[in-house]
């Protein structure tokens, strides 16, 4: 069973069954060493042109696939790559481009409101502080951490459904919500691995340690993982 979603606090542990043994520091280091060897320089799978278009893409990616977002935003970003251009396009114009993405009405509203604030308060630039990012419409802590990591090179931990599931399933953390998961991951992951860590965990959860049935038979860390329900 996957994590349940609740407004404002997704992925709570109420319906999350993983109560596994916690990984040792040695095994945590080895896990990230192996993930690094497999993919030394992981990147977000969202397509973007600059920090602003990355922010728009991440907002649009909530409860949607990166592939679906990319398909919708390619044409959009060919015309719109600044907050002012987005305001010139307008909410209805934006909806035309992102109408294939789930929750596109609310996302369009947030992107326009966010763009207005960037123009009025930040000179059209995306801020590089967590608190300022979180003050923008449609930007929660996960989105802010993605921007800080991918655009500003900060070793932040963006916790999405994959990171929450994998981290609790394999024994990296034992956390009841996304914020606690983030705090524990930052504390337990060695600093040398922290910058890329959330990308490695996301990709591992997306392609190997899947929600319904983890594909343990081709997992490079299966011998280190503490999950007791391994598939063969």
Buried (B, 14 or more C-beta within 10 A) or exposed (E): EBBEEEEEEBBBBEEBEBEBEBBEEEBBBBBBBBBBEEEEEBEBBBBBBEBBBBBBBBBBBBEBEBEBBBEBBEEBBEEBBBBEEBBEBEBEBBBEBBEEBBEBEEBBBBBBBBBBBBBEEEEBEBBBEBEBBBBBBBBBBBBBBBBBBBBBEBBBBBBBBBBBBBBBBBBBBBBBBBEBBBBBBBEBBEEEBBBBBBBBBBBBBBEBBBBEEBEBEEBEBBEBBBBEEEEE
